[in-house]
Structure formats: structure tokens, C-alpha cells
């Protein structure tokens, strides 16, 4: 366990250094970027080692797997848990009850369910709105690939801002998978421009956060304005893949 903690700590600190370098390159304060360490499909031993290594924020993709891990970790650990994956409507209560931030709000229907469950739990759930900036049919979120259609998104986004127990804090995206990180830059830029557009058109909203960038391209994402980057493999190693049945059980 000691060597595992040491390895994760080394990777974690190296990633923080890379984030700081990318931030300074674009004249940003490195403190304005938070690192979410993704532990989806990783065993609880990895989670415990990551916390011992100093990780502050953990990201999960599957609600039930995430809740199991949350309940396995002492509350005094101080770690913050984020839900970063697609959330099925039937799993909305788990997210509303247990997570500090949802990165992947991808429909008004889901938002309304989350709002209802958060109200029942007497809490406010911070969320990020997921946008599909690459136009891929396999990706979730509101389609924002065509800038000429951005104004058509405003009525539904405005409805999200009306929900009393959700707080929109910004935007999230998953760009098309590219082998060259530079190929992702245009998608990160598009999300930032969309954020600026929403801030102008819907100024009552809080648009401070941009969740974008993973192990393959987080440095480019930071250069383009990311405030949250989601890095798993580069810090905790390859995932232990589960079948779809195990994930959704």
C-alpha cells in the first residue's frame, strides 16, 4: 500500500505541476484550476490510496459505484465527490443525496428530477450543464456544435436557472477523442465562447466553471480556460473495466 500511495502522490503532484505550467502559459492563476481525480471502475483500495496521497476531489461515472465508495470512506477524510458521468433518471436520487457537484447535467427532465430529490433532502445541488460541442451522435448533452443555433438553447437553459434546488455553476464537455491534444483545442475554445455567450444572454446565471480536459488533453484545456480537469489514468493507472450489467446493477 505504501508504494501505491507513493506512486499516486508522484503522479498527482506531476499533474498539478503540468496544470500550473499550462495556466501560466495563458496568464492564468494555477489556483483557479481544480484537479478531479477520476476513480471510476477502480477498487476501493485505489480510492483509499489516492486520499492518503493527498487527492482532494474524486470523480465517479456511475452513481451506485460512487455511493459505495463514498460510504466506505470516513467523512473526516475531507475529500469532495463529483459525479462526472451520464446519470440515468432512475439514479437521480443517489446523485442528489450524495455528490458535491454534478458535471454532466444533460437534459431538462433529469434536472427536474434532481431538483425534486434535492428539495426532499433539503439541500442545494450544484451542477454543470453538459454541451456536445463536437456534434457526435454518441455524446450526450445539449447540441452546441453549431454556433448559429446557440440562441435556440436559451429557453431550456433559462428553465434550468429557475429550479430552486439546483445551482448551475458552469459548463462541461467531452470533445471527440483525438490522438493529438491540439485537435481538441477548437472544442475547448467553443465551450468557452458558449460560456461567454450564455453569460451575456443569461446574466443571472453563475457561469464560472468550465469542466473540460482529461488525461490526454488537460494541459490544452487549461490553456483554453478550464477550471476543472478530469484526470484518471495518468494518476491512478488503467481502469479495471466492468461489464455494463455490473455498472448499472
C-alpha positions in Angstrom: 0.0 0.0 0.0 2.9 2.4 0.8 4.3 2.1 -2.7 0.8 2.6 -4.2 0.3 5.8 -2.2 3.8 7.0 -3.2 3.1 6.3 -6.9 -0.2 8.1 -6.9 1.2 11.0 -5.0 4.0 11.4 -7.5 1.6 11.2 -10.4 -0.8 13.7 -8.7 1.9 16.2 -8.0 3.3 15.9 -11.5 -0.2 16.6 -12.9 -0.6 19.6 -10.7 2.7 20.9 -12.0 1.6 20.4 -15.6 -1.6 22.3 -14.8 0.3 25.1 -13.3 2.6 25.3 -16.3 -0.4 25.4 -18.7 -2.2 28.0 -16.6 0.8 30.3 -16.5 1.3 29.9 -20.3 -2.1 31.5 -20.7 -1.6 34.1 -18.0 -3.9 32.4 -15.6 -3.5 31.7 -11.9 -2.9 28.0 -11.3 -5.1 28.2 -8.2 -8.1 28.8 -10.5 -7.9 25.2 -11.8 -9.1 22.3 -9.8 -8.0 18.7 -10.4 -10.6 16.0 -10.3 -9.0 12.5 -10.0 -11.2 10.0 -11.7 -11.6 6.7 -9.9 -14.4 5.1 -11.9 -14.0 1.3 -12.2 -11.2 1.4 -9.7 -11.3 -0.7 -6.5 -11.7 0.9 -3.1 -8.0 0.3 -2.3 -7.1 2.8 -5.1 -9.6 5.3 -3.7 -8.1 5.0 -0.2 -4.5 5.3 -1.6 -5.5 8.4 -3.5 -6.9 10.1 -0.5 -3.8 9.1 1.5 -1.7 10.6 -1.3 -3.4 14.0 -0.8 -6.1 13.9 -3.5 -8.8 16.5 -2.7 -11.5 15.8 -5.3 -12.6 12.4 -6.7 -14.8 11.8 -9.7 -17.1 8.9 -10.4 -19.0 7.9 -13.5 -21.6 5.5 -12.1 -23.9 6.6 -9.2 -24.1 3.3 -7.3 -20.4 2.6 -7.6 -19.7 6.1 -6.4 -22.0 5.9 -3.4 -20.5 2.6 -2.4 -17.1 4.3 -2.3 -18.4 7.4 -0.5 -19.8 5.2 2.2 -16.6 3.3 2.5 -14.5 6.4 3.3 -14.7 8.2 6.7 -16.5 11.5 6.4 -13.5 13.2 8.1 -11.3 12.4 5.1 -12.4 15.7 3.7 -12.5 14.5 0.1 -15.1 16.0 -2.3 -17.0 13.7 -4.6 -18.1 14.7 -8.1 -20.4 12.8 -10.4 -18.9 13.2 -13.9 -20.7 10.5 -16.0 -24.2 10.2 -17.6 -26.9 9.9 -15.0 -30.0 7.8 -15.7 -33.2 9.3 -14.4 -33.7 6.3 -12.1 -30.3 7.1 -10.4 -31.0 10.8 -9.9 -31.8 10.4 -6.2 -28.4 8.9 -5.5 -26.7 11.9 -7.1 -28.9 14.4 -5.4 -28.2 12.9 -2.0 -24.5 12.1 -2.1 -22.5 14.2 -4.5 -21.0 17.7 -4.1 -21.2 18.6 -7.9 -22.7 17.0 -11.0 -20.6 17.8 -14.1 -23.0 16.1 -16.6 -26.5 17.6 -16.4 -27.7 16.7 -20.0 -31.5 17.2 -20.0 -34.2 19.3 -18.5 -36.0 16.1 -17.5 -33.1 15.0 -15.4 -32.7 18.5 -14.0 -36.3 18.4 -12.8 -35.9 15.0 -11.1 -32.7 16.1 -9.4 -34.4 19.3 -8.2 -37.2 17.3 -6.7 -34.9 14.9 -4.9 -32.7 17.7 -3.7 -35.7 19.5 -2.3 -36.8 16.3 -0.5 -33.3 16.2 1.0 -33.4 19.9 1.9 -30.2 20.6 0.0 -28.9 22.6 -3.0 -27.2 20.5 -5.7 -24.5 22.4 -7.7 -24.5 21.3 -11.4 -22.7 21.9 -14.6 -24.6 21.8 -17.9 -23.2 19.3 -20.4 -22.9 20.5 -24.0 -22.0 18.4 -27.1 -19.6 20.8 -28.9 -18.4 18.2 -31.5 -21.8 17.1 -32.8 -21.2 13.4 -32.2 -24.4 11.4 -32.0 -22.8 9.1 -29.4 -22.3 12.0 -26.9 -24.8 13.4 -24.5 -25.7 16.9 -23.6 -27.3 19.9 -25.4 -26.1 20.1 -29.0 -23.9 23.2 -29.2 -21.8 22.2 -32.3 -23.3 24.9 -34.5 -22.8 28.4 -33.1 -25.7 29.8 -35.2 -28.1 27.6 -33.1 -26.9 28.8 -29.7 -29.8 31.2 -29.1 -32.2 28.3 -29.6 -30.7 26.8 -26.5 -31.6 29.7 -24.3 -35.2 28.9 -23.3 -34.3 25.5 -21.8 -31.1 26.8 -20.2 -33.2 29.6 -18.7 -35.6 27.0 -17.3 -32.7 25.3 -15.5 -31.9 28.5 -13.8 -35.5 28.6 -12.4 -35.1 25.3 -10.5 -35.0 26.1 -6.8 -32.8 23.3 -5.6 -30.2 23.2 -8.4 -27.4 25.8 -8.8 -25.9 26.0 -12.3 -22.2 26.8 -11.9 -21.0 26.5 -15.4 -20.5 24.1 -18.4 -18.9 20.8 -19.2 -18.0 19.0 -22.4 -16.4 15.8 -23.7 -14.9 16.6 -27.1 -14.3 14.0 -29.9 -11.5 11.6 -29.0 -8.3 12.8 -30.7 -4.8 11.3 -30.8 -3.3 14.8 -30.9 -4.3 17.1 -27.9 -4.1 20.1 -30.2 -7.0 18.8 -32.2 -9.2 19.2 -29.0 -8.3 22.9 -28.7 -11.1 24.1 -31.0 -13.7 22.3 -29.0 -12.5 23.7 -25.7 -12.5 27.1 -27.3 -16.0 26.6 -28.5 -17.2 25.7 -25.0 -15.5 28.8 -23.6 -17.2 31.0 -26.2 -20.5 29.4 -25.4 -20.0 30.1 -21.8 -19.3 33.8 -22.6 -22.5 33.9 -24.8 -24.6 32.4 -22.0 -23.1 34.9 -19.5 -24.2 37.7 -21.8 -27.6 36.4 -22.6 -28.5 35.0 -19.2 -26.6 37.2 -16.8 -28.5 36.0 -13.7 -26.7 32.6 -14.0 -23.4 31.7 -12.5 -21.1 30.6 -15.3 -17.7 30.5 -13.5 -16.8 26.8 -14.1 -15.6 25.1 -17.3 -15.1 21.3 -16.8 -13.1 20.1 -19.8 -9.9 18.1 -20.4 -8.9 14.5 -19.4 -5.6 12.6 -19.1 -5.0 13.0 -22.9 -5.5 16.8 -23.3 -5.9 18.5 -19.9 -3.0 20.9 -20.5 -4.6 22.3 -23.7 -7.9 22.5 -21.8 -6.3 24.6 -19.1 -4.8 26.9 -21.7 -8.3 27.4 -23.1 -9.9 28.2 -19.8 -10.7 25.0 -17.9 -11.4 25.5 -14.2 -11.9 21.7 -13.6 -10.0 19.0 -15.4 -10.8 15.3 -15.0 -7.8 13.1 -14.9 -7.8 9.4 -14.1 -5.4 7.1 -15.9 -2.4 9.5 -15.7 -2.7 9.5 -11.9 -4.2 6.2 -10.7 -3.5 3.9 -13.7 -5.6 2.0 -16.1 -9.2 1.3 -15.2 -10.5 -2.1 -14.0 -13.3 -2.4 -16.6 -16.7 -3.8 -15.6 -19.5 -5.2 -17.7 -22.5 -2.9 -18.4 -24.6 -5.2 -16.1 -22.2 -4.7 -13.2 -22.1 -0.9 -13.8 -25.9 -0.5 -13.8 -26.7 -3.1 -11.2 
